[in-house]
């Protein structure tokens, strides 16, 4: 299970996200820097123990009403090839040294573990405590199980969220290739009405979790919805 190191990260994750969030097409905040605070989320384990995975919710209180955003992140000790457009930033970790931080929707390890979680092959972990499952994160999947071995990703960021078409393959058998559509909700709560995220025409599964707003109110919603990709 993932070990949480209680040490420094320079710059902090919130500092990196303050610069990165306004560059996203799904960002709904006003002009100027967002004022961010952590508001929920969970972690997942990389089976190989190499990549840190965090599914984070942050709230922006710079406007009249808070906005909650969902940001899956991956933490790596070296650059991820072909993912230059997905870099959130780099930071110096007090124990692990330099870390490359990515938008997790572009990281095959993150997407593979989301597929594992929705099929009950992985267990969500508490965001800030080592070796502690988070049972509040729930998932469900219908139909035959699918491989969590990601062969390729095609990521589209839009105003309604992030759409990931992922091709999985079981072992080295090319005939086992399967295309899935993973829709990641980005704006969880907003001061103005938002269009509902585009979901797969035949949803097969989803991951639901919670977060809190600055007034202390608790909320839950689907973070991720999974379906078959259109051919």
GROMACS elastic network, one bead per residue, 0.5 to 0.9 nm:
[ bonds ]
;  ai    aj funct       b0    kb
    1    44     6  0.84583   500
    1    45     6  0.60402   500
    1    46     6  0.85775   500
    1    47     6  0.88852   500
    1    49     6  0.85038   500
    1   125     6  0.81723   500
    1   130     6  0.73783   500
    1   131     6  0.54578   500
    1   132     6  0.83344   500
    2    43     6  0.80488   500
    2    44     6  0.75506   500
    2    45     6  0.56976   500
    2    46     6  0.80983   500
    2    49     6  0.78407   500
    2    52     6  0.77556   500
    2    53     6  0.89515   500
    2   125     6  0.79824   500
    2   130     6  0.61977   500
    2   131     6  0.64595   500
    3   129     6  0.78664   500
    3   131     6  0.68180   500
    4     7     6  0.89387   500
    4   127     6  0.85424   500
    4   128     6  0.65618   500
    4   129     6  0.62117   500
    4   130     6  0.51963   500
    4   131     6  0.85737   500
    5     8     6  0.86773   500
    5    94     6  0.85607   500
    5    95     6  0.73578   500
    5    96     6  0.89821   500
    5   130     6  0.84860   500
    6    94     6  0.88162   500
    6   128     6  0.88778   500
    7    93     6  0.73792   500
    7    94     6  0.55363   500
    7    95     6  0.70157   500
    8    11     6  0.87342   500
    8    12     6  0.78788   500
    8    92     6  0.79549   500
    8    93     6  0.59849   500
    8    94     6  0.50842   500
    8    95     6  0.81796   500
    9    12     6  0.51338   500
    9    13     6  0.74764   500
    9    91     6  0.61981   500
    9    92     6  0.55335   500
    9    94     6  0.62684   500
   10    13     6  0.81957   500
   10    15     6  0.88334   500
   10    90     6  0.86109   500
   10    91     6  0.51875   500
   10    92     6  0.51052   500
   10    93     6  0.67072   500
   10    94     6  0.83286   500
   11    14     6  0.82221   500
   11    15     6  0.61160   500
   11    16     6  0.66825   500
   11    89     6  0.89591   500
   11    90     6  0.79772   500
   11    91     6  0.55431   500
   11    92     6  0.71704   500
   12    15     6  0.51446   500
   12    16     6  0.63788   500
   12    17     6  0.86881   500
   12    91     6  0.73240   500
   12    92     6  0.89552   500
   13    16     6  0.51498   500
   13    17     6  0.61372   500
   13    18     6  0.85568   500
   13    89     6  0.88485   500
   13    91     6  0.83010   500
   13   101     6  0.87824   500
   14    18     6  0.59841   500
   14    19     6  0.88506   500
   14    35     6  0.89771   500
   14    36     6  0.64319   500
   14    37     6  0.71581   500
   14    38     6  0.78882   500
   14    58     6  0.83870   500
   15    18     6  0.51231   500
   15    19     6  0.68867   500
   15    20     6  0.88882   500
   15    36     6  0.84439   500
   16    19     6  0.55973   500
   16    20     6  0.62884   500
   16    21     6  0.86636   500
   16    88     6  0.66340   500
   16    89     6  0.62121   500
   16    90     6  0.83037   500
   16    91     6  0.86385   500
   17    21     6  0.55365   500
   17    22     6  0.86151   500
   17    34     6  0.89279   500
   17    36     6  0.81299   500
   17    88     6  0.70922   500
   17    89     6  0.85395   500
   18    21     6  0.59626   500
   18    22     6  0.74617   500
   18    33     6  0.64548   500
   18    34     6  0.58608   500
   18    35     6  0.72462   500
   18    36     6  0.68778   500
   19    22     6  0.65931   500
   19    23     6  0.76744   500
   19    33     6  0.73669   500
   19    34     6  0.83335   500
   19    88     6  0.86595   500
   20    23     6  0.55924   500
   20    24     6  0.72638   500
   20    88     6  0.61771   500
   20    89     6  0.82898   500
   21    24     6  0.55663   500
   21    25     6  0.89393   500
   21    26     6  0.87306   500
   21    27     6  0.64072   500
   21    34     6  0.81120   500
   21    69     6  0.89970   500
   21    88     6  0.89455   500
   22    25     6  0.80078   500
   22    26     6  0.86830   500
   22    27     6  0.57857   500
   22    28     6  0.81904   500
   22    29     6  0.74482   500
   22    30     6  0.88788   500
   22    31     6  0.82955   500
   22    32     6  0.84656   500
   22    33     6  0.77282   500
   22    34     6  0.77812   500
   23    26     6  0.87689   500
   23    27     6  0.73909   500
   24    27     6  0.54075   500
   24   157     6  0.76653   500
   24   158     6  0.83935   500
   24   159     6  0.85019   500
   25    28     6  0.82683   500
   25   157     6  0.66271   500
   25   158     6  0.56650   500
   25   159     6  0.52463   500
   25   160     6  0.85120   500
   25   161     6  0.83662   500
   26   157     6  0.74258   500
   26   158     6  0.60109   500
   26   160     6  0.61553   500
   26   161     6  0.60144   500
   26   162     6  0.83593   500
   26   186     6  0.69037   500
   26   187     6  0.72184   500
   27    30     6  0.89051   500
   27    69     6  0.83338   500
   27   159     6  0.75943   500
   27   186     6  0.83471   500
   27   187     6  0.76532   500
   28    67     6  0.80487   500
   28   159     6  0.87357   500
   28   187     6  0.80730   500
   28   190     6  0.76865   500
   28   191     6  0.88298   500
   28   192     6  0.88390   500
   29    32     6  0.83487   500
   29    33     6  0.87911   500
   29    34     6  0.71462   500
   29    60     6  0.77874   500
   29    62     6  0.78211   500
   29    63     6  0.69984   500
   29    67     6  0.76185   500
   29   190     6  0.88988   500
   30    33     6  0.83034   500
   30    34     6  0.80750   500
   30    62     6  0.78886   500
   30    63     6  0.67634   500
   31    34     6  0.84341   500
   32    62     6  0.84785   500
   33    62     6  0.76009   500
   34    59     6  0.88977   500
   34    60     6  0.55829   500
   34    61     6  0.70364   500
   34    62     6  0.54402   500
   34    63     6  0.82570   500
   35    59     6  0.77533   500
   35    60     6  0.50337   500
   35    61     6  0.53862   500
   35    62     6  0.51420   500
   35    63     6  0.87491   500
   36    58     6  0.61397   500
   36    59     6  0.54077   500
   36    61     6  0.66407   500
   36    62     6  0.80923   500
   37    57     6  0.86034   500
   37    58     6  0.54072   500
   37    59     6  0.53844   500
   37    60     6  0.68301   500
   37    61     6  0.82434   500
   37   214     6  0.87441   500
   38    41     6  0.84528   500
   38    56     6  0.73892   500
   38    57     6  0.61042   500
   38    59     6  0.64721   500
   39    56     6  0.77450   500
   39    57     6  0.52705   500
   39    58     6  0.50704   500
   39    59     6  0.61472   500
   39    68     6  0.78549   500
   39   210     6  0.89806   500
   39   211     6  0.55087   500
   39   212     6  0.53914   500
   39   213     6  0.66609   500
   39   214     6  0.80730   500
   40    55     6  0.85513   500
   40    56     6  0.61427   500
   40    58     6  0.71130   500
   40   127     6  0.77758   500
   40   209     6  0.87286   500
   40   210     6  0.66680   500
   40   212     6  0.65548   500
   41    54     6  0.73777   500
   41    55     6  0.52774   500
   41    57     6  0.54498   500
   41    58     6  0.87433   500
   41    70     6  0.83418   500
   41    71     6  0.89928   500
   41    72     6  0.89258   500
   41   126     6  0.79876   500
   41   127     6  0.61713   500
   41   137     6  0.88247   500
   41   209     6  0.74337   500
   41   210     6  0.71727   500
   41   211     6  0.68218   500
   42    53     6  0.87238   500
   42    54     6  0.59915   500
   42    55     6  0.53607   500
   42    56     6  0.66013   500
   42    57     6  0.89315   500
   42   124     6  0.62613   500
   42   125     6  0.57136   500
   42   126     6  0.52993   500
   42   128     6  0.81912   500
   42   134     6  0.72497   500
   42   137     6  0.78826   500
   42   209     6  0.85779   500
   43    52     6  0.81660   500
   43    53     6  0.56686   500
   43    55     6  0.59520   500
   43    56     6  0.82824   500
   43   123     6  0.89359   500
   43   124     6  0.59088   500
   43   126     6  0.61401   500
   43   127     6  0.53600   500
   43   128     6  0.84924   500
   43   134     6  0.87385   500
   44    52     6  0.77230   500
   44    53     6  0.53733   500
   44    54     6  0.64400   500
   44    55     6  0.79814   500
   44   110     6  0.81370   500
   44   113     6  0.69790   500
   44   114     6  0.82219   500
   44   117     6  0.84199   500
   44   122     6  0.75929   500
   44   123     6  0.69745   500
   44   124     6  0.54563   500
   44   125     6  0.58416   500
   44   126     6  0.87503   500
   44   127     6  0.89652   500
   45    48     6  0.84472   500
   45    49     6  0.71005   500
   45    51     6  0.80030   500
   45    52     6  0.71091   500
   45    53     6  0.66040   500
   45   113     6  0.76693   500
   45   122     6  0.78388   500
   45   123     6  0.80946   500
   45   124     6  0.80777   500
   45   125     6  0.77947   500
   46    49     6  0.50373   500
   46    50     6  0.64907   500
   46    51     6  0.57772   500
   46    52     6  0.68179   500
   46    53     6  0.71721   500
   46   109     6  0.69406   500
   46   110     6  0.79350   500
   46   113     6  0.72648   500
   47    50     6  0.80708   500
   47    51     6  0.88720   500
   47   109     6  0.89934   500
   47   113     6  0.86606   500
   48    51     6  0.77201   500
   49    52     6  0.78229   500
   50    75     6  0.87902   500
   50    76     6  0.71702   500
   50    77     6  0.79806   500
   51    74     6  0.65080   500
   51    75     6  0.56781   500
   51    76     6  0.53179   500
   51    77     6  0.78690   500
   51   109     6  0.74483   500
   51   110     6  0.84576   500
   52    73     6  0.80998   500
   52    74     6  0.54552   500
   52    76     6  0.66506   500
   52   110     6  0.87978   500
   53    72     6  0.75386   500
   53    73     6  0.59476   500
   53    75     6  0.64844   500
   53   104     6  0.77307   500
   53   109     6  0.83971   500
   53   110     6  0.63751   500
   53   113     6  0.88397   500
   54    71     6  0.83423   500
   54    72     6  0.58131   500
   54    73     6  0.52174   500
   54    74     6  0.64239   500
   54    75     6  0.83237   500
   54   104     6  0.83126   500
   54   110     6  0.86571   500
   54   127     6  0.73477   500
   55    70     6  0.72812   500
   55    71     6  0.60097   500
   55    73     6  0.61027   500
   55    74     6  0.86853   500
   55   104     6  0.82574   500
   55   127     6  0.83776   500
   56    69     6  0.82651   500
   56    70     6  0.59148   500
   56    71     6  0.51327   500
   56    72     6  0.57541   500
   56    73     6  0.72896   500
   56   127     6  0.82980   500
   57    68     6  0.65748   500
   57    69     6  0.55393   500
   57    71     6  0.60922   500
   57    72     6  0.83574   500
   57   188     6  0.86638   500
   57   210     6  0.88777   500
   57   211     6  0.68008   500
   57   212     6  0.88771   500
   58    67     6  0.82408   500
   58    68     6  0.56180   500
   58    69     6  0.54291   500
   58    70     6  0.67315   500
   58    71     6  0.76622   500
   58   211     6  0.87570   500
   59    66     6  0.61796   500
   59    67     6  0.53739   500
   59    69     6  0.62921   500
   59   189     6  0.88806   500
   59   212     6  0.86866   500
   59   213     6  0.70640   500
   59   214     6  0.78980   500
   60    63     6  0.74936   500
   60    65     6  0.84769   500
   60    66     6  0.54478   500
   60    67     6  0.51530   500
   60    68     6  0.64150   500
   60    69     6  0.79779   500
   61    64     6  0.73705   500
   61    65     6  0.64700   500
   61    67     6  0.67582   500
   61   214     6  0.83044   500
   62    65     6  0.78766   500
   62    66     6  0.73703   500
   62    67     6  0.88571   500
   63    66     6  0.65774   500
   63    67     6  0.82062   500
   63   191     6  0.84810   500
   64   191     6  0.77006   500
   65   190     6  0.76297   500
   65   191     6  0.55302   500
   66   189     6  0.76500   500
   66   190     6  0.68777   500
   66   191     6  0.68440   500
   66   213     6  0.72998   500
   66   214     6  0.76077   500
   67   187     6  0.72918   500
   67   188     6  0.74403   500
   67   189     6  0.53210   500
   67   191     6  0.65636   500
   67   213     6  0.85168   500
   68   186     6  0.82647   500
   68   187     6  0.59693   500
   68   188     6  0.52475   500
   68   189     6  0.50542   500
   68   190     6  0.67602   500
   68   211     6  0.85120   500
   68   212     6  0.87562   500
   68   213     6  0.76561   500
   69   185     6  0.83468   500
   69   186     6  0.53183   500
   69   188     6  0.57007   500
   69   189     6  0.74430   500
   69   190     6  0.88548   500
   70   184     6  0.81745   500
   70   185     6  0.67252   500
   70   187     6  0.64847   500
   70   188     6  0.68477   500
   70   223     6  0.74892   500
   71   103     6  0.71645   500
   71   104     6  0.76868   500
   71   105     6  0.88014   500
   71   186     6  0.70139   500
   72   102     6  0.84726   500
   72   103     6  0.61383   500
   72   105     6  0.67116   500
   72   110     6  0.80476   500
   73    88     6  0.85429   500
   73   101     6  0.66950   500
   73   102     6  0.56138   500
   73   103     6  0.50556   500
   73   105     6  0.78677   500
   73   107     6  0.86518   500
   73   110     6  0.79965   500
   74   100     6  0.80791   500
   74   101     6  0.56593   500
   74   102     6  0.52001   500
   74   103     6  0.66068   500
   74   104     6  0.51771   500
   74   105     6  0.89129   500
   74   107     6  0.71094   500
   74   109     6  0.84180   500
   74   110     6  0.68694   500
   75    99     6  0.60765   500
   75   100     6  0.57598   500
   75   102     6  0.66549   500
   75   104     6  0.88267   500
   76    79     6  0.69130   500
   76    80     6  0.76651   500
   76    98     6  0.85758   500
   76    99     6  0.54389   500
   76   100     6  0.50988   500
   76   101     6  0.64810   500
   76   102     6  0.81571   500
   77    96     6  0.78877   500
   77    97     6  0.78160   500
   77    98     6  0.64243   500
   77   100     6  0.61970   500
   78    98     6  0.81951   500
   78    99     6  0.69999   500
   78   100     6  0.62999   500
   79    82     6  0.89196   500
   79    83     6  0.81176   500
   79    84     6  0.82416   500
   79    87     6  0.89224   500
   79    99     6  0.86303   500
   79   100     6  0.61254   500
   79   101     6  0.87967   500
   80    83     6  0.57454   500
   80    84     6  0.75848   500
   80    87     6  0.89769   500
   80   100     6  0.82137   500
   80   102     6  0.84966   500
   80   107     6  0.79383   500
   81    84     6  0.73505   500
   82    85     6  0.81167   500
   83    86     6  0.53250   500
   83    87     6  0.69886   500
   83   102     6  0.81378   500
   83   106     6  0.67884   500
   83   107     6  0.77980   500
   84    87     6  0.56841   500
   84   102     6  0.88199   500
   85    88     6  0.87124   500
   85   106     6  0.89420   500
   86   101     6  0.86657   500
   86   102     6  0.55098   500
   86   103     6  0.53107   500
   86   104     6  0.80538   500
   86   105     6  0.84144   500
   86   106     6  0.63858   500
   86   107     6  0.85702   500
   87    90     6  0.79562   500
   87   100     6  0.73319   500
   87   101     6  0.60490   500
   87   103     6  0.63686   500
   88   100     6  0.80290   500
   88   101     6  0.55212   500
   88   102     6  0.51154   500
   88   103     6  0.62121   500
   89    99     6  0.86236   500
   89   100     6  0.63524   500
   89   101     6  0.54448   500
   89   102     6  0.71319   500
   90    98     6  0.69868   500
   90    99     6  0.56163   500
   90   101     6  0.57527   500
   90   102     6  0.87951   500
   91    97     6  0.81786   500
   91    98     6  0.57575   500
   91    99     6  0.53722   500
   91   100     6  0.67636   500
   91   101     6  0.76088   500
   92    95     6  0.87002   500
   92    96     6  0.78772   500
   92    97     6  0.52967   500
   92    99     6  0.61315   500
   93    96     6  0.52767   500
   93    98     6  0.59152   500
   93    99     6  0.66470   500
   94    97     6  0.61184   500
   94    98     6  0.87643   500
   96    99     6  0.75233   500
  101   104     6  0.85831   500
  102   105     6  0.83908   500
  102   106     6  0.75334   500
  102   107     6  0.73811   500
  103   106     6  0.60644   500
  103   107     6  0.72711   500
  104   108     6  0.80629   500
  104   109     6  0.83494   500
  104   110     6  0.57226   500
  104   111     6  0.73187   500
  105   108     6  0.78101   500
  105   110     6  0.69753   500
  105   111     6  0.64093   500
  105   153     6  0.86992   500
  105   155     6  0.71992   500
  105   162     6  0.77570   500
  105   163     6  0.86786   500
  105   164     6  0.70663   500
  105   184     6  0.80453   500
  106   110     6  0.80450   500
  106   111     6  0.77968   500
  106   153     6  0.69420   500
  106   154     6  0.80290   500
  106   155     6  0.66322   500
  106   164     6  0.82162   500
  107   110     6  0.54109   500
  107   111     6  0.63925   500
  107   112     6  0.86203   500
  107   153     6  0.82284   500
  108   111     6  0.51289   500
  108   112     6  0.58769   500
  108   113     6  0.85072   500
  108   149     6  0.82543   500
  108   150     6  0.57687   500
  108   151     6  0.78900   500
  108   152     6  0.74468   500
  108   153     6  0.71372   500
  108   166     6  0.86812   500
  109   112     6  0.51206   500
  109   113     6  0.62374   500
  109   114     6  0.87015   500
  109   148     6  0.89638   500
  109   149     6  0.84433   500
  109   150     6  0.76176   500
  110   113     6  0.52282   500
  110   114     6  0.62703   500
  110   115     6  0.87431   500
  111   114     6  0.50585   500
  111   115     6  0.63213   500
  111   116     6  0.86331   500
  111   148     6  0.81146   500
  111   150     6  0.75705   500
  111   153     6  0.88054   500
  111   164     6  0.88556   500
  111   166     6  0.81145   500
  111   182     6  0.84816   500
  112   115     6  0.51478   500
  112   116     6  0.62610   500
  112   117     6  0.87217   500
  112   147     6  0.83315   500
  112   149     6  0.60839   500
  112   150     6  0.59565   500
  112   168     6  0.86034   500
  113   117     6  0.59968   500
  113   118     6  0.85885   500
  113   121     6  0.85003   500
  113   122     6  0.68631   500
  113   148     6  0.68971   500
  114   118     6  0.62644   500
  114   119     6  0.86581   500
  114   122     6  0.81714   500
  114   148     6  0.84304   500
  114   207     6  0.82362   500
  114   224     6  0.84492   500
  115   118     6  0.53602   500
  115   119     6  0.64210   500
  115   120     6  0.87845   500
  115   121     6  0.83568   500
  115   122     6  0.86149   500
  115   146     6  0.80367   500
  115   147     6  0.80607   500
  115   148     6  0.58292   500
  115   182     6  0.89072   500
  115   226     6  0.84230   500
  116   119     6  0.52243   500
  116   120     6  0.62054   500
  116   122     6  0.52075   500
  116   123     6  0.84221   500
  116   146     6  0.87909   500
  116   147     6  0.82610   500
  116   148     6  0.59814   500
  117   120     6  0.50492   500
  117   121     6  0.56302   500
  117   123     6  0.60498   500
  117   124     6  0.71365   500
  117   138     6  0.84830   500
  117   139     6  0.67333   500
  117   140     6  0.85986   500
  117   207     6  0.78288   500
  118   121     6  0.75811   500
  118   122     6  0.79461   500
  118   138     6  0.77858   500
  118   140     6  0.53408   500
  118   141     6  0.60095   500
  118   205     6  0.65693   500
  118   206     6  0.63459   500
  118   207     6  0.60371   500
  118   226     6  0.86903   500
  119   122     6  0.76531   500
  119   139     6  0.71249   500
  119   140     6  0.63092   500
  119   141     6  0.56602   500
  119   142     6  0.86986   500
  119   145     6  0.70901   500
  119   146     6  0.83390   500
  119   205     6  0.82527   500
  120   123     6  0.69251   500
  120   139     6  0.72161   500
  120   140     6  0.75904   500
  120   141     6  0.85011   500
  123   133     6  0.66367   500
  123   134     6  0.77179   500
  123   135     6  0.82894   500
  123   137     6  0.86696   500
  124   127     6  0.89048   500
  124   132     6  0.87535   500
  124   133     6  0.57867   500
  124   134     6  0.54365   500
  124   135     6  0.71985   500
  124   136     6  0.86520   500
  124   137     6  0.64327   500
  124   138     6  0.84731   500
  125   128     6  0.86908   500
  125   129     6  0.80583   500
  125   130     6  0.79641   500
  125   131     6  0.71679   500
  125   132     6  0.56756   500
  125   135     6  0.82279   500
  125   137     6  0.87988   500
  126   129     6  0.56128   500
  126   130     6  0.72963   500
  126   131     6  0.78874   500
  126   132     6  0.55536   500
  126   133     6  0.55859   500
  126   135     6  0.87456   500
  127   130     6  0.83252   500
  127   132     6  0.88165   500
  127   134     6  0.82412   500
  128   132     6  0.89721   500
  129   132     6  0.60842   500
  129   133     6  0.89472   500
  130   133     6  0.87518   500
  134   137     6  0.61440   500
  135   138     6  0.70007   500
  136   208     6  0.84227   500
  136   209     6  0.63982   500
  136   210     6  0.74866   500
  137   207     6  0.71361   500
  137   208     6  0.58841   500
  137   210     6  0.74801   500
  138   206     6  0.83249   500
  138   207     6  0.57492   500
  138   208     6  0.53216   500
  138   209     6  0.65385   500
  139   205     6  0.71169   500
  139   206     6  0.55967   500
  139   208     6  0.62410   500
  139   209     6  0.88708   500
  140   204     6  0.81268   500
  140   205     6  0.52199   500
  140   206     6  0.58687   500
  140   207     6  0.69650   500
  141   144     6  0.85785   500
  141   145     6  0.79056   500
  141   203     6  0.89211   500
  141   204     6  0.55185   500
  141   206     6  0.69573   500
  141   226     6  0.84607   500
  142   145     6  0.78951   500
  142   203     6  0.86020   500
  142   204     6  0.51758   500
  142   205     6  0.62848   500
  143   204     6  0.71560   500
  146   149     6  0.89543   500
  146   168     6  0.77544   500
  146   169     6  0.86334   500
  146   170     6  0.83636   500
  146   178     6  0.78464   500
  147   150     6  0.78343   500
  147   168     6  0.59507   500
  147   169     6  0.62008   500
  147   170     6  0.56073   500
  147   171     6  0.88417   500
  147   176     6  0.87614   500
  147   177     6  0.88236   500
  147   178     6  0.83309   500
  148   168     6  0.64854   500
  148   169     6  0.78509   500
  148   170     6  0.79923   500
  149   167     6  0.85552   500
  149   168     6  0.54187   500
  149   169     6  0.58424   500
  149   170     6  0.65073   500
  149   171     6  0.78178   500
  150   153     6  0.75835   500
  150   166     6  0.68228   500
  150   167     6  0.60068   500
  150   169     6  0.65816   500
  150   170     6  0.89616   500
  151   166     6  0.75299   500
  151   167     6  0.54761   500
  151   168     6  0.52082   500
  151   169     6  0.62306   500
  151   177     6  0.83923   500
  152   165     6  0.83328   500
  152   166     6  0.58565   500
  152   167     6  0.52999   500
  152   168     6  0.72195   500
  153   164     6  0.66030   500
  153   165     6  0.58192   500
  153   167     6  0.65499   500
  154   163     6  0.81968   500
  154   164     6  0.56439   500
  154   165     6  0.51072   500
  154   166     6  0.64824   500
  154   167     6  0.87808   500
  155   162     6  0.70311   500
  155   163     6  0.58311   500
  155   165     6  0.64852   500
  155   166     6  0.84978   500
  156   161     6  0.85197   500
  156   162     6  0.57405   500
  156   163     6  0.50981   500
  156   164     6  0.63624   500
  156   165     6  0.85154   500
  157   160     6  0.80805   500
  157   161     6  0.61341   500
  157   163     6  0.63834   500
  157   164     6  0.86520   500
  158   161     6  0.53829   500
  158   162     6  0.60643   500
  158   163     6  0.77671   500
  159   162     6  0.82795   500
  159   195     6  0.86099   500
  159   197     6  0.88009   500
  160   185     6  0.76023   500
  160   186     6  0.74881   500
  160   187     6  0.79535   500
  160   194     6  0.77891   500
  160   195     6  0.64767   500
  160   196     6  0.69165   500
  160   197     6  0.50019   500
  160   198     6  0.69086   500
  161   183     6  0.72239   500
  161   184     6  0.60017   500
  161   185     6  0.52465   500
  161   186     6  0.50636   500
  161   187     6  0.73055   500
  161   197     6  0.62197   500
  161   198     6  0.79590   500
  162   182     6  0.82423   500
  162   183     6  0.59012   500
  162   184     6  0.51623   500
  162   185     6  0.68134   500
  162   186     6  0.70719   500
  162   197     6  0.88087   500
  163   181     6  0.70163   500
  163   182     6  0.59983   500
  163   184     6  0.64713   500
  163   198     6  0.84205   500
  163   199     6  0.89675   500
  164   180     6  0.81704   500
  164   181     6  0.57212   500
  164   183     6  0.62301   500
  164   184     6  0.78750   500
  165   179     6  0.67323   500
  165   180     6  0.57313   500
  165   182     6  0.62528   500
  165   183     6  0.86562   500
  165   229     6  0.66676   500
  166   178     6  0.81627   500
  166   179     6  0.56340   500
  166   180     6  0.53221   500
  166   181     6  0.63050   500
  166   182     6  0.73188   500
  166   229     6  0.83170   500
  167   177     6  0.64577   500
  167   178     6  0.54662   500
  167   180     6  0.63940   500
  167   181     6  0.89071   500
  168   176     6  0.79213   500
  168   177     6  0.54852   500
  168   178     6  0.53265   500
  168   179     6  0.64672   500
  168   180     6  0.79162   500
  169   172     6  0.72761   500
  169   173     6  0.70550   500
  169   174     6  0.66818   500
  169   175     6  0.80653   500
  169   176     6  0.53831   500
  169   178     6  0.64973   500
  170   173     6  0.63143   500
  170   174     6  0.79444   500
  170   175     6  0.87793   500
  170   176     6  0.57182   500
  170   177     6  0.70743   500
  171   174     6  0.83042   500
  171   176     6  0.82350   500
  172   175     6  0.89093   500
  172   176     6  0.84557   500
  173   176     6  0.56503   500
  173   177     6  0.77243   500
  174   177     6  0.56230   500
  175   178     6  0.85835   500
  178   228     6  0.85083   500
  178   229     6  0.87259   500
  179   228     6  0.64398   500
  179   229     6  0.54808   500
  179   230     6  0.81706   500
  179   231     6  0.83945   500
  180   226     6  0.70237   500
  180   227     6  0.58075   500
  180   230     6  0.83061   500
  181   199     6  0.87325   500
  181   200     6  0.67289   500
  181   225     6  0.82299   500
  181   226     6  0.56687   500
  181   227     6  0.51963   500
  181   228     6  0.55841   500
  181   230     6  0.81523   500
  182   199     6  0.85910   500
  182   200     6  0.80875   500
  182   224     6  0.68060   500
  182   225     6  0.59054   500
  182   227     6  0.66571   500
  182   228     6  0.86082   500
  182   229     6  0.85345   500
  183   197     6  0.78346   500
  183   198     6  0.74628   500
  183   199     6  0.64532   500
  183   200     6  0.76787   500
  183   223     6  0.84568   500
  183   224     6  0.56257   500
  183   225     6  0.51599   500
  183   226     6  0.62668   500
  183   227     6  0.84402   500
  184   197     6  0.83866   500
  184   222     6  0.87600   500
  184   223     6  0.60823   500
  184   225     6  0.67018   500
  184   226     6  0.88453   500
  185   188     6  0.68269   500
  185   197     6  0.66250   500
  185   222     6  0.74297   500
  185   223     6  0.53529   500
  185   224     6  0.61380   500
  185   225     6  0.81721   500
  186   197     6  0.87576   500
  186   223     6  0.79407   500
  187   190     6  0.66430   500
  187   194     6  0.83073   500
  188   220     6  0.89951   500
  188   221     6  0.75880   500
  188   222     6  0.89658   500
  188   223     6  0.82116   500
  189   192     6  0.87395   500
  189   194     6  0.88792   500
  189   213     6  0.89883   500
  190   193     6  0.68939   500
  190   194     6  0.73030   500
  191   194     6  0.89366   500
  194   197     6  0.84999   500
  195   198     6  0.84852   500
  196   199     6  0.85132   500
  198   201     6  0.88673   500
  199   202     6  0.81977   500
  199   203     6  0.71475   500
  199   225     6  0.67975   500
  199   226     6  0.79553   500
  199   227     6  0.79352   500
  200   203     6  0.53377   500
  200   204     6  0.84631   500
  200   225     6  0.76430   500
  200   226     6  0.68640   500
  200   227     6  0.51413   500
  200   228     6  0.69533   500
  200   229     6  0.73771   500
  200   230     6  0.86084   500
  201   227     6  0.73161   500
  201   228     6  0.81040   500
  201   229     6  0.88074   500
  201   230     6  0.86783   500
  202   226     6  0.87334   500
  202   227     6  0.58253   500
  202   228     6  0.69003   500
  203   206     6  0.79309   500
  203   225     6  0.68256   500
  203   226     6  0.57453   500
  203   228     6  0.73152   500
  204   225     6  0.77760   500
  204   226     6  0.56518   500
  204   228     6  0.73270   500
  205   224     6  0.83512   500
  205   225     6  0.59006   500
  205   226     6  0.50683   500
  205   227     6  0.67319   500
  206   222     6  0.64309   500
  206   223     6  0.74453   500
  206   224     6  0.53685   500
  206   226     6  0.58442   500
  206   227     6  0.88604   500
  207   221     6  0.85695   500
  207   222     6  0.56371   500
  207   223     6  0.56855   500
  207   224     6  0.51692   500
  207   225     6  0.66582   500
  207   226     6  0.86811   500
  208   220     6  0.68506   500
  208   221     6  0.55164   500
  208   223     6  0.54755   500
  208   224     6  0.71687   500
  208   225     6  0.89509   500
  209   219     6  0.84386   500
  209   220     6  0.55089   500
  209   221     6  0.61176   500
  209   222     6  0.66110   500
  209   223     6  0.66231   500
  210   218     6  0.70290   500
  210   219     6  0.53878   500
  210   221     6  0.66101   500
  210   222     6  0.87722   500
  210   223     6  0.88109   500
  211   217     6  0.85900   500
  211   218     6  0.59688   500
  211   219     6  0.54645   500
  211   220     6  0.64959   500
  211   221     6  0.88652   500
  212   215     6  0.79714   500
  212   216     6  0.59590   500
  212   217     6  0.55485   500
  212   219     6  0.59681   500
  212   220     6  0.87505   500
  213   216     6  0.54748   500
  213   217     6  0.55498   500
  213   218     6  0.67355   500
  213   219     6  0.79447   500
  214   217     6  0.74108   500
  220   223     6  0.87917   500
  222   225     6  0.69094   500
  228   231     6  0.89843   500
